[in-house]
Amino acid sequence: MSAFTPDEVVNLDFYQRHGNFHPFTCPHRNDGAHRAVGGDLGALFPTVRGWSYPFCDYTQNWAHDFMLKKGTQ
Ligand SMILES: [Zn+2]
């Protein structure tokens, strides 16, 4: 079962990179093994399987409701 729909993934990506909010990040981003990609150190990437991260196994399958809707800026 998908965590997010394809359209929701697009909207989550928008909020990660263009919103006025701090992006979702891996909670372990300061351990030295993480890198700054996607706009911030440890910034998570939305997928239909949930949030994912290129440098570790952290995942997250929730988002704020407003982030699932299309952004306006
Ligand atoms: Zn991590």
N, CA, C, O and the ligand as a Tripos MOL2 file, in Angstrom:
@<TRIPOS>MOLECULE
protein
  293   291    74     0     0
PROTEIN
NO_CHARGES

@<TRIPOS>ATOM
      1 N           0.8410   -1.1960    0.0000 N.3       1 MET1
      2 CA          0.0000    0.0000    0.0000 C.3       1 MET1
      3 C           0.8780    1.2500    0.0000 C.2       1 MET1
      4 O           1.8510    1.3450    0.7490 O.2       1 MET1
      5 N           0.5190    2.1900   -0.8440 N.am      2 SER2
      6 CA          1.2980    3.4160   -0.9530 C.3       2 SER2
      7 C           1.0400    4.3310    0.2390 C.2       2 SER2
      8 O          -0.0650    4.3930    0.7760 O.2       2 SER2
      9 N           2.0830    5.0320    0.6290 N.am      3 ALA3
     10 CA          1.9470    6.0200    1.6970 C.3       3 ALA3
     11 C           1.3290    7.3110    1.1600 C.2       3 ALA3
     12 O           0.5030    7.9460    1.8160 O.2       3 ALA3
     13 N           1.7480    7.6800   -0.0420 N.am      4 PHE4
     14 CA          1.2610    8.9170   -0.6660 C.3       4 PHE4
     15 C           0.8870    8.6280   -2.1170 C.2       4 PHE4
     16 O           1.4160    7.7030   -2.7340 O.2       4 PHE4
     17 N          -0.0210    9.4220   -2.6470 N.am      5 THR5
     18 CA         -0.3490    9.3110   -4.0650 C.3       5 THR5
     19 C           0.7240   10.0410   -4.8710 C.2       5 THR5
     20 O           1.4740   10.8440   -4.3160 O.2       5 THR5
     21 N           0.8050    9.7720   -6.1750 N.am      6 PRO6
     22 CA          1.7800   10.5030   -6.9950 C.3       6 PRO6
     23 C           1.6050   12.0160   -6.9020 C.2       6 PRO6
     24 O           2.5920   12.7460   -6.8090 O.2       6 PRO6
     25 N           0.3660   12.4950   -6.9270 N.am      7 ASP7
     26 CA          0.1450   13.9410   -6.8180 C.3       7 ASP7
     27 C           0.6080   14.4680   -5.4660 C.2       7 ASP7
     28 O           1.1650   15.5620   -5.3800 O.2       7 ASP7
     29 N           0.3790   13.6940   -4.4140 N.am      8 GLU8
     30 CA          0.8340   14.1180   -3.0960 C.3       8 GLU8
     31 C           2.3570   14.1870   -3.0330 C.2       8 GLU8
     32 O           2.9100   15.0680   -2.3760 O.2       8 GLU8
     33 N           3.0270   13.2750   -3.7040 N.am      9 VAL9
     34 CA          4.4990   13.3080   -3.7410 C.3       9 VAL9
     35 C           4.9760   14.6100   -4.3790 C.2       9 VAL9
     36 O           5.9210   15.2340   -3.8970 O.2       9 VAL9
     37 N           4.3200   15.0140   -5.4610 N.am     10 VAL10
     38 CA          4.6780   16.2760   -6.1200 C.3      10 VAL10
     39 C           4.4910   17.4390   -5.1450 C.2      10 VAL10
     40 O           5.3450   18.3220   -5.0600 O.2      10 VAL10
     41 N           3.3940   17.4400   -4.4220 N.am     11 ASN11
     42 CA          3.1230   18.5280   -3.4870 C.3      11 ASN11
     43 C           4.1110   18.5140   -2.3200 C.2      11 ASN11
     44 O           4.5470   19.5710   -1.8630 O.2      11 ASN11
     45 N           4.4600   17.3410   -1.8450 N.am     12 LEU12
     46 CA          5.4280   17.2410   -0.7470 C.3      12 LEU12
     47 C           6.7930   17.7380   -1.1870 C.2      12 LEU12
     48 O           7.4890   18.4120   -0.4280 O.2      12 LEU12
     49 N           7.1750   17.4060   -2.4100 N.am     13 ASP13
     50 CA          8.4450   17.8960   -2.9420 C.3      13 ASP13
     51 C           8.4460   19.4160   -2.9970 C.2      13 ASP13
     52 O           9.4450   20.0570   -2.6680 O.2      13 ASP13
     53 N           7.3200   19.9910   -3.4170 N.am     14 PHE14
     54 CA          7.1990   21.4420   -3.4710 C.3      14 PHE14
     55 C           7.4490   22.0500   -2.0890 C.2      14 PHE14
     56 O           8.2250   22.9960   -1.9550 O.2      14 PHE14
     57 N           6.7950   21.5110   -1.0760 N.am     15 TYR15
     58 CA          6.9410   22.0680    0.2650 C.3      15 TYR15
     59 C           8.3450   21.8510    0.8180 C.2      15 TYR15
     60 O           8.8460   22.6900    1.5660 O.2      15 TYR15
     61 N           8.9800   20.7540    0.4670 N.am     16 GLN16
     62 CA         10.3510   20.5240    0.9280 C.3      16 GLN16
     63 C          11.2910   21.5940    0.3950 C.2      16 GLN16
     64 O          12.2050   22.0260    1.0960 O.2      16 GLN16
     65 N          11.0730   22.0170   -0.8290 N.am     17 ARG17
     66 CA         12.0730   22.8580   -1.4890 C.3      17 ARG17
     67 C          11.6490   24.3030   -1.6610 C.2      17 ARG17
     68 O          12.4940   25.1720   -1.8730 O.2      17 ARG17
     69 N          10.3360   24.5790   -1.5730 N.am     18 HIS18
     70 CA          9.8820   25.9370   -1.8440 C.3      18 HIS18
     71 C           8.9780   26.5070   -0.7620 C.2      18 HIS18
     72 O           8.5460   27.6560   -0.8590 O.2      18 HIS18
     73 N           8.6910   25.7350    0.2480 N.am     19 GLY19
     74 CA          7.7970   26.2160    1.2960 C.3      19 GLY19
     75 C           8.4870   27.1660    2.2410 C.2      19 GLY19
     76 O           9.7030   27.3530    2.1880 O.2      19 GLY19
     77 N           7.7060   27.7540    3.0930 N.am     20 ASN20
     78 CA          8.2620   28.6470    4.1010 C.3      20 ASN20
     79 C           8.5160   27.9130    5.4070 C.2      20 ASN20
     80 O           8.5660   28.5190    6.4770 O.2      20 ASN20
     81 N           8.6750   26.5980    5.3040 N.am     21 PHE21
     82 CA          8.8420   25.7880    6.4900 C.3      21 PHE21
     83 C          10.1630   25.0360    6.4070 C.2      21 PHE21
     84 O          10.6660   24.7650    5.3160 O.2      21 PHE21
     85 N          10.7110   24.7070    7.5480 N.am     22 HIS22
     86 CA         11.9020   23.8600    7.5540 C.3      22 HIS22
     87 C          11.5360   22.5080    6.9480 C.2      22 HIS22
     88 O          10.5240   21.9150    7.3200 O.2      22 HIS22
     89 N          12.3550   22.0200    6.0160 N.am     23 PRO23
     90 CA         12.0170   20.7310    5.3950 C.3      23 PRO23
     91 C          12.1060   19.5950    6.4140 C.2      23 PRO23
     92 O          12.8130   19.6890    7.4170 O.2      23 PRO23
     93 N          11.3770   18.5310    6.1310 N.am     24 PHE24
     94 CA         11.5520   17.3210    6.9340 C.3      24 PHE24
     95 C          12.9630   16.8070    6.7310 C.2      24 PHE24
     96 O          13.4500   16.7440    5.6020 O.2      24 PHE24
     97 N          13.6170   16.4420    7.8100 N.am     25 THR25
     98 CA         14.9880   15.9360    7.7070 C.3      25 THR25
     99 C          15.1250   14.6710    8.5410 C.2      25 THR25
    100 O          14.3260   14.4030    9.4380 O.2      25 THR25
    101 N          16.1600   13.9030    8.2210 N.am     26 CYS26
    102 CA         16.4850   12.7290    9.0210 C.3      26 CYS26
    103 C          16.8770   13.1780   10.4220 C.2      26 CYS26
    104 O          17.6450   14.1300   10.5610 O.2      26 CYS26
    105 N          16.3710   12.5180   11.4710 N.am     27 PRO27
    106 CA         16.7210   12.9150   12.8450 C.3      27 PRO27
    107 C          18.1840   12.6730   13.1870 C.2      27 PRO27
    108 O          18.6740   13.1650   14.2040 O.2      27 PRO27
    109 N          18.8780   11.9260   12.3520 N.am     28 HIS28
    110 CA         20.2860   11.6110   12.6200 C.3      28 HIS28
    111 C          21.2140   12.3980   11.6910 C.2      28 HIS28
    112 O          22.3580   11.9970   11.4760 O.2      28 HIS28
    113 N          20.7350   13.4960   11.1480 N.am     29 ARG29
    114 CA         21.4720   14.1690   10.0730 C.3      29 ARG29
    115 C          22.8100   14.7420   10.5030 C.2      29 ARG29
    116 O          23.6410   15.0500    9.6480 O.2      29 ARG29
    117 N          23.0450   14.8960   11.7910 N.am     30 ASN30
    118 CA         24.3090   15.4660   12.2600 C.3      30 ASN30
    119 C          25.3460   14.4270   12.6450 C.2      30 ASN30
    120 O          26.3320   14.7540   13.3050 O.2      30 ASN30
    121 N          25.1390   13.1810   12.2450 N.am     31 ASP31
    122 CA         26.0670   12.1240   12.6640 C.3      31 ASP31
    123 C          27.3090   12.0190   11.7790 C.2      31 ASP31
    124 O          28.1560   11.1560   12.0100 O.2      31 ASP31
    125 N          27.4300   12.8930   10.7580 N.am     32 GLY32
    126 CA         28.5990   12.8820    9.9040 C.3      32 GLY32
    127 C          28.4660   12.0310    8.6670 C.2      32 GLY32
    128 O          29.2620   12.1830    7.7400 O.2      32 GLY32
    129 N          27.4960   11.1440    8.6120 N.am     33 ALA33
    130 CA         27.2910   10.2680    7.4570 C.3      33 ALA33
    131 C          26.2790   10.8530    6.4720 C.2      33 ALA33
    132 O          26.0480   10.2900    5.4020 O.2      33 ALA33
    133 N          25.6850   11.9750    6.8380 N.am     34 HIS34
    134 CA         24.6470   12.5770    6.0070 C.3      34 HIS34
    135 C          25.2240   13.7150    5.1790 C.2      34 HIS34
    136 O          26.2570   14.2870    5.5240 O.2      34 HIS34
    137 N          24.5480   14.0340    4.0900 N.am     35 ARG35
    138 CA         25.0150   15.0680    3.1800 C.3      35 ARG35
    139 C          23.8630   16.0120    2.8680 C.2      35 ARG35
    140 O          22.6920   15.6950    3.0770 O.2      35 ARG35
    141 N          24.2400   17.1890    2.3560 N.am     36 ALA36
    142 CA         23.2370   18.1760    1.9980 C.3      36 ALA36
    143 C          22.8120   17.9840    0.5440 C.2      36 ALA36
    144 O          23.5100   18.4170   -0.3730 O.2      36 ALA36
    145 N          21.6850   17.3450    0.3390 N.am     37 VAL37
    146 CA         21.0700   17.2300   -0.9740 C.3      37 VAL37
    147 C          19.5940   17.5300   -0.8010 C.2      37 VAL37
    148 O          19.0500   17.3920    0.2950 O.2      37 VAL37
    149 N          18.9490   17.9370   -1.8770 N.am     38 GLY38
    150 CA         17.5170   18.2170   -1.7990 C.3      38 GLY38
    151 C          17.1930   19.4580   -0.9980 C.2      38 GLY38
    152 O          16.0520   19.6390   -0.5740 O.2      38 GLY38
    153 N          18.1920   20.3300   -0.7780 N.am     39 GLY39
    154 CA         17.8990   21.6220   -0.1810 C.3      39 GLY39
    155 C          18.3770   21.8150    1.2450 C.2      39 GLY39
    156 O          18.4340   22.9500    1.7180 O.2      39 GLY39
    157 N          18.7220   20.7430    1.9460 N.am     40 ASP40
    158 CA         19.1800   20.9160    3.3220 C.3      40 ASP40
    159 C          19.9320   19.6620    3.7540 C.2      40 ASP40
    160 O          19.8100   18.6030    3.1370 O.2      40 ASP40
    161 N          20.7050   19.7990    4.8190 N.am     41 LEU41
    162 CA         21.4170   18.6370    5.3510 C.3      41 LEU41
    163 C          20.3930   17.6230    5.8620 C.2      41 LEU41
    164 O          19.6080   17.9140    6.7650 O.2      41 LEU41
    165 N          20.4170   16.4390    5.2730 N.am     42 GLY42
    166 CA         19.5190   15.3740    5.7180 C.3      42 GLY42
    167 C          18.0860   15.5120    5.2450 C.2      42 GLY42
    168 O          17.2060   14.8180    5.7530 O.2      42 GLY42
    169 N          17.8260   16.3950    4.2810 N.am     43 ALA43
    170 CA         16.4590   16.5840    3.8090 C.3      43 ALA43
    171 C          15.9090   15.2930    3.2100 C.2      43 ALA43
    172 O          16.5640   14.6400    2.3970 O.2      43 ALA43
    173 N          14.7010   14.9420    3.6250 N.am     44 LEU44
    174 CA         14.0610   13.7170    3.1490 C.3      44 LEU44
    175 C          13.4750   13.9290    1.7570 C.2      44 LEU44
    176 O          13.1710   15.0530    1.3600 O.2      44 LEU44
    177 N          13.3240   12.8400    1.0350 N.am     45 PHE45
    178 CA         12.7380   12.8570   -0.3030 C.3      45 PHE45
    179 C          11.4050   12.1220   -0.2840 C.2      45 PHE45
    180 O          11.3320   10.9880    0.1890 O.2      45 PHE45
    181 N          10.3410   12.7580   -0.7990 N.am     46 PRO46
    182 CA          9.0480   12.0840   -0.8150 C.3      46 PRO46
    183 C           8.9780   11.0420   -1.9360 C.2      46 PRO46
    184 O           9.4610   11.2780   -3.0440 O.2      46 PRO46
    185 N           8.3790    9.9060   -1.6410 N.am     47 THR47
    186 CA          8.1000    8.8840   -2.6410 C.3      47 THR47
    187 C           6.7180    8.3220   -2.3330 C.2      47 THR47
    188 O           6.1650    8.5940   -1.2680 O.2      47 THR47
    189 N           6.1580    7.5450   -3.2510 N.am     48 VAL48
    190 CA          4.8530    6.9320   -2.9850 C.3      48 VAL48
    191 C           4.9490    5.8870   -1.8690 C.2      48 VAL48
    192 O           3.9240    5.4350   -1.3590 O.2      48 VAL48
    193 N           6.1550    5.5040   -1.4920 N.am     49 ARG49
    194 CA          6.3580    4.5550   -0.3960 C.3      49 ARG49
    195 C           6.6240    5.2730    0.9240 C.2      49 ARG49
    196 O           6.8710    4.6370    1.9490 O.2      49 ARG49
    197 N           6.5720    6.6070    0.8880 N.am     50 GLY50
    198 CA          6.8450    7.3930    2.0830 C.3      50 GLY50
    199 C           8.1120    8.2030    1.8880 C.2      50 GLY50
    200 O           8.7220    8.1860    0.8190 O.2      50 GLY50
    201 N           8.4960    8.9080    2.9330 N.am     51 TRP51
    202 CA          9.7350    9.6850    2.8770 C.3      51 TRP51
    203 C          10.9280    8.7430    2.8900 C.2      51 TRP51
    204 O          10.9310    7.7370    3.5980 O.2      51 TRP51
    205 N          11.9330    9.0770    2.1050 N.am     52 SER52
    206 CA         13.1280    8.2690    2.0480 C.3      52 SER52
    207 C          14.3400    9.1880    2.0780 C.2      52 SER52
    208 O          14.2180   10.4030    1.9180 O.2      52 SER52
    209 N          15.5110    8.5950    2.2850 N.am     53 TYR53
    210 CA         16.7200    9.3910    2.3620 C.3      53 TYR53
    211 C          17.8750    8.6380    1.7100 C.2      53 TYR53
    212 O          18.0430    7.4450    1.9650 O.2      53 TYR53
    213 N          18.6810    9.3060    0.8700 N.am     54 PRO54
    214 CA         19.7050    8.5990    0.0930 C.3      54 PRO54
    215 C          20.8410    8.0150    0.9170 C.2      54 PRO54
    216 O          21.4940    7.0770    0.4590 O.2      54 PRO54
    217 N          21.1040    8.5270    2.1060 N.am     55 PHE55
    218 CA         22.3330    8.1570    2.8070 C.3      55 PHE55
    219 C          22.1330    7.2730    4.0360 C.2      55 PHE55
    220 O          23.0990    6.9350    4.7200 O.2      55 PHE55
    221 N          20.8900    6.8970    4.3200 N.am     56 CYS56
    222 CA         20.6670    5.9980    5.4510 C.3      56 CYS56
    223 C          19.3220    5.3080    5.2680 C.2      56 CYS56
    224 O          18.6560    5.4940    4.2490 O.2      56 CYS56
    225 N          18.9300    4.5210    6.2450 N.am     57 ASP57
    226 CA         17.7050    3.7150    6.1160 C.3      57 ASP57
    227 C          16.4790    4.3850    6.7100 C.2      57 ASP57
    228 O          15.4150    3.7710    6.7870 O.2      57 ASP57
    229 N          16.6130    5.6490    7.1340 N.am     58 TYR58
    230 CA         15.4730    6.2970    7.7670 C.3      58 TYR58
    231 C          14.3130    6.4660    6.7930 C.2      58 TYR58
    232 O          14.5100    6.8520    5.6410 O.2      58 TYR58
    233 N          13.1130    6.1780    7.2620 N.am     59 THR59
    234 CA         11.8950    6.4280    6.4800 C.3      59 THR59
    235 C          10.8610    7.0820    7.3780 C.2      59 THR59
    236 O          10.9460    7.0120    8.6040 O.2      59 THR59
    237 N           9.8940    7.7130    6.7560 N.am     60 GLN60
    238 CA          8.8060    8.3720    7.4930 C.3      60 GLN60
    239 C           7.5820    8.3010    6.5950 C.2      60 GLN60
    240 O           7.6750    8.5700    5.3980 O.2      60 GLN60
    241 N           6.4400    7.9420    7.1610 N.am     61 ASN61
    242 CA          5.2670    7.7410    6.2960 C.3      61 ASN61
    243 C           4.1080    8.6790    6.6080 C.2      61 ASN61
    244 O           2.9630    8.4000    6.2540 O.2      61 ASN61
    245 N           4.4110    9.7990    7.2750 N.am     62 TRP62
    246 CA          3.3570   10.7800    7.5100 C.3      62 TRP62
    247 C           3.8300   12.1610    7.0600 C.2      62 TRP62
    248 O           5.0260   12.4190    6.9280 O.2      62 TRP62
    249 N           2.8690   13.0250    6.8330 N.am     63 ALA63
    250 CA          3.1540   14.4170    6.5030 C.3      63 ALA63
    251 C           2.0200   15.2600    7.0460 C.2      63 ALA63
    252 O           0.9230   14.7540    7.2870 O.2      63 ALA63
    253 N           2.2790   16.5470    7.2410 N.am     64 HIS64
    254 CA          1.2110   17.4470    7.6430 C.3      64 HIS64
    255 C           0.1540   17.4950    6.5460 C.2      64 HIS64
    256 O           0.4830   17.4450    5.3610 O.2      64 HIS64
    257 N          -1.1170   17.5930    6.9390 N.am     65 ASP65
    258 CA         -2.2080   17.5730    5.9590 C.3      65 ASP65
    259 C          -2.0420   18.6470    4.8850 C.2      65 ASP65
    260 O          -2.2830   18.3930    3.7050 O.2      65 ASP65
    261 N          -1.6290   19.8500    5.3010 N.am     66 PHE66
    262 CA         -1.5380   20.9270    4.3070 C.3      66 PHE66
    263 C          -0.4810   20.6280    3.2590 C.2      66 PHE66
    264 O          -0.5720   21.1180    2.1330 O.2      66 PHE66
    265 N           0.5080   19.8400    3.6060 N.am     67 MET67
    266 CA          1.5870   19.5340    2.6610 C.3      67 MET67
    267 C           1.1330   18.5950    1.5440 C.2      67 MET67
    268 O           1.7660   18.5220    0.4910 O.2      67 MET67
    269 N           0.0510   17.8890    1.7760 N.am     68 LEU68
    270 CA         -0.4390   16.9390    0.7760 C.3      68 LEU68
    271 C          -1.1990   17.6410   -0.3380 C.2      68 LEU68
    272 O          -1.4410   17.0660   -1.3990 O.2      68 LEU68
    273 N          -1.5710   18.8840   -0.0860 N.am     69 LYS69
    274 CA         -2.3290   19.6470   -1.0780 C.3      69 LYS69
    275 C          -1.3730   20.5280   -1.8730 C.2      69 LYS69
    276 O          -0.2500   20.8030   -1.4490 O.2      69 LYS69
    277 N          -1.8310   20.9470   -2.9920 N.am     70 LYS70
    278 CA         -0.9800   21.7130   -3.9080 C.3      70 LYS70
    279 C          -0.5540   23.0260   -3.2890 C.2      70 LYS70
    280 O          -1.3800   23.7620   -2.7500 O.2      70 LYS70
    281 N           0.7370   23.3240   -3.3650 N.am     71 GLY71
    282 CA          1.2650   24.5700   -2.8260 C.3      71 GLY71
    283 C           0.9160   25.7380   -3.7240 C.2      71 GLY71
    284 O           0.5750   25.5600   -4.8930 O.2      71 GLY71
    285 N           1.0060   26.9460   -3.1610 N.am     72 THR72
    286 CA          0.5770   28.1220   -3.9010 C.3      72 THR72
    287 C           1.7030   29.1310   -4.0800 C.2      72 THR72
    288 O           1.4510   30.2230   -4.5900 O.2      72 THR72
    289 N           2.9210   28.8180   -3.6880 N.am     73 GLN73
    290 CA          3.9940   29.7880   -3.8550 C.3      73 GLN73
    291 C           5.2470   29.1300   -4.3480 C.2      73 GLN73
    292 O           6.2600   29.8010   -4.5460 O.2      73 GLN73
    293 ZN         19.5830    9.3790    8.3830 Zn       74 ZN74
@<TRIPOS>BOND
     1     1     2 1
     2     2     3 1
     3     3     4 2
     4     3     5 am
     5     5     6 1
     6     6     7 1
     7     7     8 2
     8     7     9 am
     9     9    10 1
    10    10    11 1
    11    11    12 2
    12    11    13 am
    13    13    14 1
    14    14    15 1
    15    15    16 2
    16    15    17 am
    17    17    18 1
    18    18    19 1
    19    19    20 2
    20    19    21 am
    21    21    22 1
    22    22    23 1
    23    23    24 2
    24    23    25 am
    25    25    26 1
    26    26    27 1
    27    27    28 2
    28    27    29 am
    29    29    30 1
    30    30    31 1
    31    31    32 2
    32    31    33 am
    33    33    34 1
    34    34    35 1
    35    35    36 2
    36    35    37 am
    37    37    38 1
    38    38    39 1
    39    39    40 2
    40    39    41 am
    41    41    42 1
    42    42    43 1
    43    43    44 2
    44    43    45 am
    45    45    46 1
    46    46    47 1
    47    47    48 2
    48    47    49 am
    49    49    50 1
    50    50    51 1
    51    51    52 2
    52    51    53 am
    53    53    54 1
    54    54    55 1
    55    55    56 2
    56    55    57 am
    57    57    58 1
    58    58    59 1
    59    59    60 2
    60    59    61 am
    61    61    62 1
    62    62    63 1
    63    63    64 2
    64    63    65 am
    65    65    66 1
    66    66    67 1
    67    67    68 2
    68    67    69 am
    69    69    70 1
    70    70    71 1
    71    71    72 2
    72    71    73 am
    73    73    74 1
    74    74    75 1
    75    75    76 2
    76    75    77 am
    77    77    78 1
    78    78    79 1
    79    79    80 2
    80    79    81 am
    81    81    82 1
    82    82    83 1
    83    83    84 2
    84    83    85 am
    85    85    86 1
    86    86    87 1
    87    87    88 2
    88    87    89 am
    89    89    90 1
    90    90    91 1
    91    91    92 2
    92    91    93 am
    93    93    94 1
    94    94    95 1
    95    95    96 2
    96    95    97 am
    97    97    98 1
    98    98    99 1
    99    99   100 2
   100    99   101 am
   101   101   102 1
   102   102   103 1
   103   103   104 2
   104   103   105 am
   105   105   106 1
   106   106   107 1
   107   107   108 2
   108   107   109 am
   109   109   110 1
   110   110   111 1
   111   111   112 2
   112   111   113 am
   113   113   114 1
   114   114   115 1
   115   115   116 2
   116   115   117 am
   117   117   118 1
   118   118   119 1
   119   119   120 2
   120   119   121 am
   121   121   122 1
   122   122   123 1
   123   123   124 2
   124   123   125 am
   125   125   126 1
   126   126   127 1
   127   127   128 2
   128   127   129 am
   129   129   130 1
   130   130   131 1
   131   131   132 2
   132   131   133 am
   133   133   134 1
   134   134   135 1
   135   135   136 2
   136   135   137 am
   137   137   138 1
   138   138   139 1
   139   139   140 2
   140   139   141 am
   141   141   142 1
   142   142   143 1
   143   143   144 2
   144   143   145 am
   145   145   146 1
   146   146   147 1
   147   147   148 2
   148   147   149 am
   149   149   150 1
   150   150   151 1
   151   151   152 2
   152   151   153 am
   153   153   154 1
   154   154   155 1
   155   155   156 2
   156   155   157 am
   157   157   158 1
   158   158   159 1
   159   159   160 2
   160   159   161 am
   161   161   162 1
   162   162   163 1
   163   163   164 2
   164   163   165 am
   165   165   166 1
   166   166   167 1
   167   167   168 2
   168   167   169 am
   169   169   170 1
   170   170   171 1
   171   171   172 2
   172   171   173 am
   173   173   174 1
   174   174   175 1
   175   175   176 2
   176   175   177 am
   177   177   178 1
   178   178   179 1
   179   179   180 2
   180   179   181 am
   181   181   182 1
   182   182   183 1
   183   183   184 2
   184   183   185 am
   185   185   186 1
   186   186   187 1
   187   187   188 2
   188   187   189 am
   189   189   190 1
   190   190   191 1
   191   191   192 2
   192   191   193 am
   193   193   194 1
   194   194   195 1
   195   195   196 2
   196   195   197 am
   197   197   198 1
   198   198   199 1
   199   199   200 2
   200   199   201 am
   201   201   202 1
   202   202   203 1
   203   203   204 2
   204   203   205 am
   205   205   206 1
   206   206   207 1
   207   207   208 2
   208   207   209 am
   209   209   210 1
   210   210   211 1
   211   211   212 2
   212   211   213 am
   213   213   214 1
   214   214   215 1
   215   215   216 2
   216   215   217 am
   217   217   218 1
   218   218   219 1
   219   219   220 2
   220   219   221 am
   221   221   222 1
   222   222   223 1
   223   223   224 2
   224   223   225 am
   225   225   226 1
   226   226   227 1
   227   227   228 2
   228   227   229 am
   229   229   230 1
   230   230   231 1
   231   231   232 2
   232   231   233 am
   233   233   234 1
   234   234   235 1
   235   235   236 2
   236   235   237 am
   237   237   238 1
   238   238   239 1
   239   239   240 2
   240   239   241 am
   241   241   242 1
   242   242   243 1
   243   243   244 2
   244   243   245 am
   245   245   246 1
   246   246   247 1
   247   247   248 2
   248   247   249 am
   249   249   250 1
   250   250   251 1
   251   251   252 2
   252   251   253 am
   253   253   254 1
   254   254   255 1
   255   255   256 2
   256   255   257 am
   257   257   258 1
   258   258   259 1
   259   259   260 2
   260   259   261 am
   261   261   262 1
   262   262   263 1
   263   263   264 2
   264   263   265 am
   265   265   266 1
   266   266   267 1
   267   267   268 2
   268   267   269 am
   269   269   270 1
   270   270   271 1
   271   271   272 2
   272   271   273 am
   273   273   274 1
   274   274   275 1
   275   275   276 2
   276   275   277 am
   277   277   278 1
   278   278   279 1
   279   279   280 2
   280   279   281 am
   281   281   282 1
   282   282   283 1
   283   283   284 2
   284   283   285 am
   285   285   286 1
   286   286   287 1
   287   287   288 2
   288   287   289 am
   289   289   290 1
   290   290   291 1
   291   291   292 2
@<TRIPOS>SUBSTRUCTURE
     1 MET1         2 RESIDUE 1 A MET
     2 SER2         6 RESIDUE 1 A SER
     3 ALA3        10 RESIDUE 1 A ALA
     4 PHE4        14 RESIDUE 1 A PHE
     5 THR5        18 RESIDUE 1 A THR
     6 PRO6        22 RESIDUE 1 A PRO
     7 ASP7        26 RESIDUE 1 A ASP
     8 GLU8        30 RESIDUE 1 A GLU
     9 VAL9        34 RESIDUE 1 A VAL
    10 VAL10       38 RESIDUE 1 A VAL
    11 ASN11       42 RESIDUE 1 A ASN
    12 LEU12       46 RESIDUE 1 A LEU
    13 ASP13       50 RESIDUE 1 A ASP
    14 PHE14       54 RESIDUE 1 A PHE
    15 TYR15       58 RESIDUE 1 A TYR
    16 GLN16       62 RESIDUE 1 A GLN
    17 ARG17       66 RESIDUE 1 A ARG
    18 HIS18       70 RESIDUE 1 A HIS
    19 GLY19       74 RESIDUE 1 A GLY
    20 ASN20       78 RESIDUE 1 A ASN
    21 PHE21       82 RESIDUE 1 A PHE
    22 HIS22       86 RESIDUE 1 A HIS
    23 PRO23       90 RESIDUE 1 A PRO
    24 PHE24       94 RESIDUE 1 A PHE
    25 THR25       98 RESIDUE 1 A THR
    26 CYS26      102 RESIDUE 1 A CYS
    27 PRO27      106 RESIDUE 1 A PRO
    28 HIS28      110 RESIDUE 1 A HIS
    29 ARG29      114 RESIDUE 1 A ARG
    30 ASN30      118 RESIDUE 1 A ASN
    31 ASP31      122 RESIDUE 1 A ASP
    32 GLY32      126 RESIDUE 1 A GLY
    33 ALA33      130 RESIDUE 1 A ALA
    34 HIS34      134 RESIDUE 1 A HIS
    35 ARG35      138 RESIDUE 1 A ARG
    36 ALA36      142 RESIDUE 1 A ALA
    37 VAL37      146 RESIDUE 1 A VAL
    38 GLY38      150 RESIDUE 1 A GLY
    39 GLY39      154 RESIDUE 1 A GLY
    40 ASP40      158 RESIDUE 1 A ASP
    41 LEU41      162 RESIDUE 1 A LEU
    42 GLY42      166 RESIDUE 1 A GLY
    43 ALA43      170 RESIDUE 1 A ALA
    44 LEU44      174 RESIDUE 1 A LEU
    45 PHE45      178 RESIDUE 1 A PHE
    46 PRO46      182 RESIDUE 1 A PRO
    47 THR47      186 RESIDUE 1 A THR
    48 VAL48      190 RESIDUE 1 A VAL
    49 ARG49      194 RESIDUE 1 A ARG
    50 GLY50      198 RESIDUE 1 A GLY
    51 TRP51      202 RESIDUE 1 A TRP
    52 SER52      206 RESIDUE 1 A SER
    53 TYR53      210 RESIDUE 1 A TYR
    54 PRO54      214 RESIDUE 1 A PRO
    55 PHE55      218 RESIDUE 1 A PHE
    56 CYS56      222 RESIDUE 1 A CYS
    57 ASP57      226 RESIDUE 1 A ASP
    58 TYR58      230 RESIDUE 1 A TYR
    59 THR59      234 RESIDUE 1 A THR
    60 GLN60      238 RESIDUE 1 A GLN
    61 ASN61      242 RESIDUE 1 A ASN
    62 TRP62      246 RESIDUE 1 A TRP
    63 ALA63      250 RESIDUE 1 A ALA
    64 HIS64      254 RESIDUE 1 A HIS
    65 ASP65      258 RESIDUE 1 A ASP
    66 PHE66      262 RESIDUE 1 A PHE
    67 MET67      266 RESIDUE 1 A MET
    68 LEU68      270 RESIDUE 1 A LEU
    69 LYS69      274 RESIDUE 1 A LYS
    70 LYS70      278 RESIDUE 1 A LYS
    71 GLY71      282 RESIDUE 1 A GLY
    72 THR72      286 RESIDUE 1 A THR
    73 GLN73      290 RESIDUE 1 A GLN
    74 ZN74       293 GROUP 0 **** ****
